[in-house]
Amino acid sequence: MRILIVEDEELAVKKLQKTLAAVDATASVIGVTDSIKATVDWLQSNQQPDLILMDIELADGQSFEVFNLTEVKSPVIFTTSYDEYALKAFKVNSVDYLLKPIQKEELQAALQKYRHLHATAKAPDGKSDMNLESLVRELQQKLQPKEYRKRFLVKHAQKLVSVEIDEIAYFYSDGRLNFFKTSDNKKYVVDYTMDELEDMLDPEKYFRISRSFYVSVSSIDKIDDYFGNRLILQLKPAVDKEALVSREKVTEFKKWMGK
């Protein structure tokens, strides 16, 4: 099996070569490139490899750009440092991905998957019909920085007021209506459900501690243990409702607070 490695970290290349040799005696690394430009030049100057192991993040940009600059006929296994949550949707039949640091067993499984797909997905013209272009478009869309709400338009005293997201301390529900409070203790009704807010709020800035609360880091004044393996937060400005971190959210909340 003739393999091209696209990777800009020298140590990662050496480890990948060593792991390949350990899991597949037929694997032969016929080229190593470390940038978009070098990869395009290599593909245009050489016979297409049987398989490409391609890091998503290269020094000169995301490796998806390679597919815009030249034809890639070989199947690709992406290697990436992105976490599994971000990429779990892309365990598709046409390609695999490996999370760094790459484990021997995972690489072996990916190569076996490639062999199976290669054997069963041959098109009549002899080319492998693996729909790589479709996958690359999906990955590009998924890995683009997501746009979150920058402001909310709310009613106040018969007027519409635009409130910047950075001014909002927390969101909460009283069971009938949903509200947010600003850092200067102004309270507004927000015309979205708590579930709808989940797609609008940057998870780096706001955390859903329960079904009825989203809090920002800056709004948390004090954290105390609470019965039932829960936590209770003292928020600023003060809120006339207990801000409890539900039991199933405690571990994730602590990780979020520690970032």
C-alpha positions in Angstrom: 0.0 0.0 0.0 1.5 3.3 -1.2 0.9 6.1 1.3 1.4 9.9 1.3 1.6 11.6 4.6 0.5 15.2 4.9 1.7 16.5 8.2 3.7 19.6 9.3 5.1 18.3 12.6 8.3 16.4 12.2 7.8 14.3 15.4 4.2 13.4 14.3 5.6 12.2 10.9 8.2 10.0 12.6 5.6 8.5 15.0 3.2 7.9 12.2 5.8 6.2 10.0 6.8 4.0 13.0 3.2 3.1 13.8 2.5 2.3 10.1 5.5 -0.1 10.0 4.2 -1.8 13.1 0.6 -2.4 12.0 1.0 -3.1 8.3 4.1 -4.6 6.7 2.8 -3.7 3.2 2.5 0.0 4.0 5.1 2.1 2.1 5.4 5.8 2.7 6.2 7.2 -0.7 6.1 10.9 0.2 5.8 13.4 3.0 4.5 16.9 2.6 4.1 19.6 5.2 2.0 22.3 3.6 -0.9 23.0 1.2 1.5 24.1 -1.5 3.9 21.2 -1.1 1.0 18.7 -1.2 -0.5 20.2 -4.3 2.9 20.2 -6.0 3.5 16.5 -5.0 0.1 15.4 -6.2 0.6 17.1 -9.5 4.0 15.6 -10.0 3.5 12.1 -8.9 1.2 9.1 -9.4 -1.7 9.2 -7.0 -1.0 7.2 -3.8 -3.3 4.4 -2.7 -4.1 6.3 0.5 -3.4 9.7 2.0 -3.0 10.4 5.7 -3.7 14.1 6.0 -3.6 16.4 9.0 -6.4 19.0 8.9 -4.4 21.9 10.4 -1.3 22.8 8.4 1.0 25.7 8.9 -0.4 27.5 5.9 -4.1 26.7 6.5 -6.6 23.9 6.6 -5.7 21.0 4.3 -9.1 21.1 2.7 -7.7 23.8 0.4 -5.7 21.1 -1.3 -9.0 19.8 -2.8 -9.7 23.2 -4.3 -6.4 23.5 -5.9 -5.9 20.0 -7.5 -7.7 16.8 -8.1 -7.4 14.2 -5.4 -8.3 10.7 -6.5 -7.0 8.9 -3.5 -9.1 8.1 -0.4 -8.1 10.1 2.6 -7.9 9.4 6.3 -7.8 12.7 8.2 -5.6 13.1 11.3 -6.6 15.9 13.7 -6.4 17.3 17.2 -10.0 18.3 17.2 -12.0 16.5 19.9 -14.3 13.6 19.2 -17.4 15.6 20.0 -16.7 18.0 17.1 -16.0 15.2 14.6 -18.0 12.2 15.6 -20.5 12.9 12.8 -17.9 12.1 10.2 -17.4 8.3 10.8 -18.7 7.9 7.2 -18.1 5.0 4.8 -15.9 7.0 2.5 -13.2 8.1 5.0 -12.1 7.9 8.6 -10.3 10.2 11.0 -7.8 9.6 13.7 -7.4 11.7 16.8 -3.9 12.8 17.9 -2.0 11.3 19.5 -2.6 8.5 17.0 -2.9 5.0 18.7 -1.7 1.9 17.1 -5.0 0.0 17.3 -6.9 3.0 15.8 -4.6 3.3 12.9 -4.8 -0.5 12.3 -8.6 -0.3 12.3 -8.6 2.6 9.9 -6.4 0.8 7.4 -8.6 -2.3 7.6 -11.6 0.0 7.0 -9.8 1.4 4.0 -9.1 -2.0 2.5 -12.8 -3.0 3.0 -14.1 0.1 1.3 -11.5 -0.1 -1.5 -12.5 -3.6 -2.2 -16.2 -3.0 -2.3 -16.5 0.5 -3.7 -14.8 0.2 -7.1 -16.6 2.1 -9.8 -16.9 0.6 -13.4 -14.1 2.8 -14.6 -11.7 1.4 -12.0 -11.7 4.5 -9.8 -12.7 4.4 -6.2 -16.1 6.0 -5.8 -15.8 7.3 -2.3 -17.5 10.7 -2.6 -14.5 12.6 -1.1 -15.7 16.0 -2.3 -18.9 15.7 -0.4 -17.1 14.8 2.8 -14.6 17.6 2.5 -17.5 20.1 2.1 -19.2 18.7 5.2 -16.0 18.9 7.3 -15.3 22.5 6.1 -18.8 23.6 7.2 -18.5 21.8 10.5 -15.1 23.1 11.4 -15.8 26.7 10.5 -16.0 28.9 13.6 -19.7 29.0 14.6 -21.4 32.3 14.8 -23.2 33.0 18.1 -25.6 35.7 19.1 -23.9 39.1 19.6 -27.0 40.9 20.9 -30.7 40.4 21.7 -33.6 42.7 20.8 -36.0 42.9 23.7 -39.1 45.0 24.7 -38.7 47.5 27.5 -41.3 50.2 28.5 -43.1 50.0 25.1 -39.8 50.3 23.3 -37.4 47.8 21.6 -33.9 47.7 23.2 -30.8 46.1 21.8 -28.7 44.5 24.5 -25.1 43.3 23.7 -24.4 39.7 24.7 -21.4 40.8 26.8 -23.7 42.8 29.0 -25.8 39.7 29.9 -24.9 38.0 33.2 -27.3 35.0 33.0 -30.5 33.6 31.5 -33.2 31.9 33.5 -36.8 30.7 33.5 -39.5 30.9 36.1 -41.5 28.1 34.4 -43.7 30.5 32.4 -41.4 33.1 30.9 -37.7 33.3 30.2 -35.6 36.2 31.2 -32.0 37.5 31.2 -30.4 39.9 33.7 -27.6 42.3 32.7 -24.6 42.9 34.8 -26.1 46.2 35.9 -29.2 44.3 37.2 -31.7 45.1 34.4 -34.2 42.3 33.8 -35.7 41.6 30.4 -38.1 39.0 28.9 -36.5 37.0 26.1 -38.7 35.5 23.5 -36.8 32.2 23.1 -37.0 28.8 24.9 -34.1 27.6 26.9 -33.5 24.9 24.3 -33.4 27.5 21.5 -30.9 29.6 23.4 -28.5 26.6 23.4 -27.7 27.2 19.7 -27.4 30.9 20.2 -25.0 31.1 23.1 -21.3 30.6 23.0 -20.5 27.6 25.2 -17.2 29.2 26.1 -19.1 32.1 27.7 -22.4 30.5 29.0 -23.1 27.2 30.6 -26.5 25.5 31.1 -26.4 24.4 34.7 -30.0 23.1 34.7 -33.2 23.2 32.6 -33.8 26.7 33.8 -30.4 28.5 33.9 -27.6 29.6 31.7 -24.8 31.4 33.6 -21.7 33.3 32.5 -18.4 32.9 34.3 -18.5 36.6 35.4 -21.9 36.1 37.0 -20.7 33.5 39.5 -19.9 35.0 42.8 -19.7 31.9 45.0 -20.0 28.1 44.6 -21.2 25.8 47.4 -21.9 22.1 47.8 -25.6 21.2 47.9 -27.4 18.1 48.9 -28.0 15.4 46.3 -24.4 15.8 44.9 -25.4 19.2 43.4 -23.9 22.7 43.6 -25.6 25.9 44.4 -24.3 29.2 42.9 -24.5 32.7 44.3 -25.0 34.9 41.3 -24.4 38.6 40.7 -26.6 40.4 40.3 -28.7 38.5 42.8 -31.6 36.4 41.5 -34.8 35.5 43.3 -34.5 31.8 42.4 -32.0 29.0 43.4 -29.3 28.6 40.8 -28.6 24.9 41.2 -26.1 22.9 39.1 -27.9 19.6 38.4 -26.2 16.4 39.5 -25.5 15.3 35.9 -24.0 18.6 35.1 -21.6 19.0 38.0 -18.5 17.3 36.4 -18.9 19.2 33.1 -19.5 22.4 35.0 -16.3 22.1 37.0 -14.3 21.5 33.8 -15.9 24.5 32.2 -15.1 26.7 35.2 -11.5 25.5 35.1 -10.8 26.4 31.5 
